[in-house]
Amino acid sequence: MRPYGFHSVRHVAAALCNAAAVVLLLTLSLPAHGDERAVKTRVSPVYPEIAKRMKITGEVKVEATVDPDGKVTDAKAISGSKSLSPAAEDAVRKWKFVPGPDVTHVDVSVKFEINQ
């Protein structure tokens, strides 16, 4: 007979598997922040001259609203440099995505690097 509170390795493993399954189901049931949608064509951003002179680089994350035909109907920067955000938004508005069944919201990244 085992002491009170002592479980076999099998019981512990089964409990951990059940807990992992519950966490996975809960995670999958949550709405995604950004839907997956493949990009057909990208347009590079125009580097703002003042940002280039100040050597501001980095990544701007943009949330794009994409219609069923794959056209971007709205783009809003959600993180990154404020001096680079307008250029990133303008560029993403010109992107084309693969057509899909519904309007989707896609998170994309636009990188700004100064090439020497």
N, C-alpha and C positions, 0 to 999 in steps of 0.2 A: 504494500500500500504506500502511496506517495504522500508526503506531507501536504497539508493544506496550502493552497496557493501555488503549488508546483505544477507546471504544465510540461507535457512532452514537447520536444522540438517540433514535431508534426503539428501539434495544436497551435503553437506560436507561429509557425510558418503559415498555417491556414488563416489565422487571424490577420496576419500582416497582408496576405494576398487579398483577403476580403476588404481590408481597409484601403489598399491601393486601388482596388476595383471601384470602390465608392468614390474616392478622390478623382479617379479618371472620369467616371460618369458625370460627376458634378462639374468638372472642368469642361467637358465636351458640351454640357448643356448651357454653359454661359455664352452670351453673344460675343463674337469676336470683335476686337476693336477695329480691325481692318480686314476686309475680305480679300481673298486671293484672286487675282486677275492678272493674266499675262500681258505684258506690254508689247505692242506690235512695233511702234516707232517712238523713239525718244528724241526730244529736241534739247540740245545743250543750252544751258542758261547763258545769258550775256553777263559777263562779270562786271559788276558796277565799278566804274573807274575809281571812285573814291576808296572803295574797299580794296581794290587792287593796289593803289598807292599806299594804303595803310597796311598792306600785307595781311589782310583779314582772310583767313581760310577756314574751312570746316564743312560740316554737313548740316543741311537743313532738312528736317523731316516735314513732309507735306501730306495732308489728307486730301485726296482727290475724290470728287464725286463723279462717277462714270455712268453714263446712260447705257441702255441695253445695246446700242450700236457700237459702243467702245469710245465714244467721244467724252472728253472731260468737260463737265458743265460747271465745275467749281473747284478751286484749289485754295487751301488755307494752310499756312505754315503753322505747325504745332510745336516745333522746337528748332533751335539753332539761332544763328546770329541775326539780329534785327536788321542789320545793314545788307544782308544777303537774302533775306526772306522774300522781298518783292520779286527779285530776279528768279528765284526758285519757283515761286507761284506762277509767274508769267510763262516760264519754260514748261512746267507741268500742264498748264492749260492747253498747250499745243501737242501734248502726247496723244497717242492713239492706243487703245487697249483692244484685246480680243473681245468680240461681241459676247454678251452673256444674256441670261434670261431676265435679269432685273437691274435696277439702278443699284450700284454698289459704292461703298466707300473704301478706298484703298490707301494704305499708308505707303509712301515711297520716300526714298532718300535722294537728295541732290547734293553732290560733293563739289566743293569749290577748292581748287588747288591752283597755285601760281606756278606755271611752268617757266623755267628759266632757260 
